[in-house]
Amino acid sequence: MPFHKAFLIPILIIFSLLSFSPQLLAEEEKNIFPCKDKEKILGKKTLHEQFRQGKTVSGCRVNGDDILEIIRIEAQWEEKLSNISIENSIIERGLDFSILPKIKLTTVNLPENWEEEKKKEFLKKNSTKSFRIVKNKIKIKNSEIKSKINKNGREGDYYSTFAESTLFEKDVFFDEKTIFRGDAFFKYAIFTGEASFYSATFHEVVSCYSTTFHGEAHFSSATFHKDAYFSSATFSAKASFSLATFNG
């Protein structure tokens, strides 16, 4: 290849990337809903509207009860569901999935990539059990999940996340430096898709007792400041705890 052509090719590639980057940034900005008043809690109606538009709520203060109410409402819909997408935000009052009704698993949407035999085996194994069903994909990144305040005005005595006997139909992400201020309780929970807690920080107790991870489970670079229980947990796919720190 002539020298001048070999010299021009990398220059053209770099120029193309530089000219394309602003377009990518513009597209990302379109999908972000930034909060102007970061001290005021974002209203449930506005929060739901942004999720319905496919946007990620960023730099906001959100009420965890509102998130669960949106999940509860959409669980009754037949139409396309919203992604619960939040980043760089504070979630007040934690995420208490116990407000969702428990139901039998006859109407659960199992992953499309599961073979029919696996679906039948799963339903048979859990036929006598009831679960709280979460149909939405959850993406919470670089955010702080607080717990409910106790009578003494302190956090930590209540859960940041209470998801006992909760079945997540879609992928779940609590990662990229997300902080759990209170206990994180996933006892008997079932993750049918990917579950990522990559680089998350747990300040209180974590319970994944008898939790089932059917998809990949990522706890790499996570920090556990108190006890973390994974006894009787089932990992059906890749499970990563590389560079995780256990201080409990």
ZIZI-V218193 format. One record per run of one state. SS is the DSSP state (H for helix, E for strand, - for the rest). FROM is the first residue (numbers start at 1). TO is the last residue. Records with the same first field share a line. If there is no record, write none. Layout:
SS = FROM-TO ; FROM-TO
This chain:
- = 1-2 ; 31-31 ; 35-40 ; 42-43 ; 53-55 ; 59-60 ; 75-83 ; 88-89 ; 93-94 ; 100-101 ; 108-115 ; 126-129 ; 135-137 ; 142-143 ; 146-158 ; 163-165 ; 169-171 ; 176-178 ; 181-182 ; 186-189 ; 192-194 ; 197-200 ; 203-205 ; 208-211 ; 214-216 ; 219-222 ; 225-227 ; 230-233 ; 236-238 ; 241-244 ; 247-248
H = 3-30 ; 44-52 ; 64-74 ; 97-99 ; 105-107 ; 116-125
E = 32-34 ; 41-41 ; 56-58 ; 61-63 ; 84-87 ; 90-92 ; 95-96 ; 102-104 ; 130-134 ; 138-141 ; 144-145 ; 159-162 ; 166-168 ; 172-175 ; 179-180 ; 183-185 ; 190-191 ; 195-196 ; 201-202 ; 206-207 ; 212-213 ; 217-218 ; 223-224 ; 228-229 ; 234-235 ; 239-240 ; 245-246
